[in-house]
Amino acid sequence: MPTENERKDVQKAMAYDLLRILKQDPEKTYTAKELERLIDAYILGTTQ
């Protein structure tokens, strides 16, 4: 079972990954539904 520090590291890594994905197209704006799909794709390991 992961420690609390390991869980925090994973959360930070996920947030960083998502920021990098969003910064690929800085001019794009996202709806809440698009962000939900993006996060779902990230979690499932698929591409959008």
C-alpha positions in Angstrom: 0.0 0.0 0.0 1.4 3.4 -1.0 2.5 5.8 1.7 0.9 9.3 2.0 4.0 10.9 0.5 3.8 8.5 -2.5 0.2 9.3 -3.1 1.0 13.0 -3.0 3.8 12.5 -5.5 1.4 10.7 -7.8 -1.2 13.5 -7.5 1.4 16.1 -8.3 2.7 14.2 -11.3 -0.8 13.8 -12.6 -1.5 17.6 -12.2 1.8 18.3 -14.0 1.0 16.0 -16.9 -2.4 17.6 -17.3 -1.0 21.1 -17.3 1.5 20.0 -20.0 -1.4 18.6 -22.1 -3.4 21.9 -21.7 -0.3 24.1 -22.6 0.1 22.3 -25.9 -2.5 24.6 -27.4 -2.5 27.8 -25.2 -5.0 29.6 -27.3 -7.7 26.9 -26.9 -10.4 27.3 -24.4 -12.1 24.2 -22.9 -15.7 23.5 -21.8 -16.2 21.6 -18.6 -17.3 18.6 -20.7 -14.1 18.8 -22.8 -12.0 18.9 -19.6 -13.9 15.9 -18.2 -13.2 13.9 -21.4 -9.5 15.0 -21.3 -9.1 13.8 -17.7 -11.0 10.6 -18.4 -8.7 9.9 -21.4 -5.7 10.6 -19.3 -6.8 8.3 -16.5 -7.7 5.5 -19.0 -4.5 5.9 -20.8 -6.1 6.7 -24.2 -5.7 9.4 -26.7 -8.4 11.9 -27.5 
